[in-house]
Amino acid sequence: ARISELQAEVERLQAELGQDEDAEKIVHNHIKLLHQYNEAKDAAQVHSHRTGQPFGSLSIDVLTFNTCLQLANLRETTVRQIHKDLELPIGD
């Protein structure tokens, strides 16, 4: 009885997800995005700590640039590469 219930639930969830969707691919992409978010947040907090500016007081543009700069320093790469890695627009 329990096995039948679980099989029915799997079928229901698969139908909800979509037959052509790969759950593992979705989870992998979600984890990748979480890692990117956490790296950016960590870099922003490092910047906030180093500058003494409260995290919430930074403008989005300043926060984005400084976060990318800090992340680039941590990864020993360029801000341009961070923008590419995080799929952010690259300005001139």
C-alpha positions in Angstrom: 0.0 0.0 0.0 2.8 2.4 0.9 4.7 1.7 -2.2 1.6 2.4 -4.3 1.1 5.7 -2.6 4.7 6.7 -3.2 4.6 5.6 -6.8 1.4 7.7 -7.3 3.1 10.7 -5.6 6.2 10.3 -7.9 3.9 10.2 -10.9 1.9 13.3 -9.7 5.1 15.3 -9.1 6.6 14.2 -12.4 3.4 15.4 -14.1 3.6 18.7 -12.2 7.3 19.1 -13.1 6.7 18.2 -16.8 7.6 14.9 -18.5 10.5 16.5 -20.5 12.1 18.2 -17.5 15.2 16.7 -15.9 14.9 17.1 -12.2 18.7 16.5 -11.6 19.5 19.3 -14.1 17.1 21.6 -12.4 18.6 20.9 -9.0 22.2 21.2 -10.3 21.3 24.6 -11.8 19.6 25.7 -8.6 22.7 24.7 -6.6 24.9 26.6 -9.0 22.8 29.7 -8.6 22.9 29.4 -4.8 26.7 29.2 -4.9 26.9 32.3 -7.1 24.5 34.2 -4.8 26.4 33.2 -1.7 29.8 34.2 -3.2 28.4 37.6 -4.2 26.8 38.1 -0.7 30.0 37.1 1.1 32.0 39.5 -1.0 29.5 42.3 -0.3 29.7 41.6 3.4 33.5 41.6 3.2 33.3 45.0 1.4 30.8 46.3 4.0 33.1 45.2 6.8 36.2 46.7 5.3 34.6 50.1 4.5 32.6 50.4 7.6 29.4 51.0 5.5 26.3 49.2 6.7 25.4 46.5 4.2 21.9 47.9 3.7 23.1 51.4 3.0 25.0 50.6 -0.2 23.4 51.5 -3.5 22.9 48.7 -6.0 25.5 50.0 -8.5 28.1 50.6 -5.8 27.3 47.3 -4.2 27.5 45.4 -7.5 30.7 47.0 -8.5 32.4 46.6 -5.1 31.0 43.1 -4.7 32.5 42.1 -8.0 35.8 43.8 -7.2 36.0 42.0 -3.8 35.0 38.7 -5.4 37.6 39.2 -8.2 40.3 39.9 -5.5 39.2 36.8 -3.6 39.4 34.7 -6.8 42.5 36.4 -8.0 40.8 37.3 -11.3 39.3 40.4 -13.0 36.0 42.2 -12.5 35.3 41.5 -16.2 35.7 37.8 -15.6 33.4 37.9 -12.5 30.8 39.7 -14.6 31.1 36.9 -17.2 31.0 34.1 -14.6 27.8 35.6 -13.0 26.3 36.5 -16.3 26.1 40.2 -15.4 26.2 43.0 -18.0 29.7 44.2 -18.9 29.9 48.0 -19.2 32.7 49.9 -20.9 
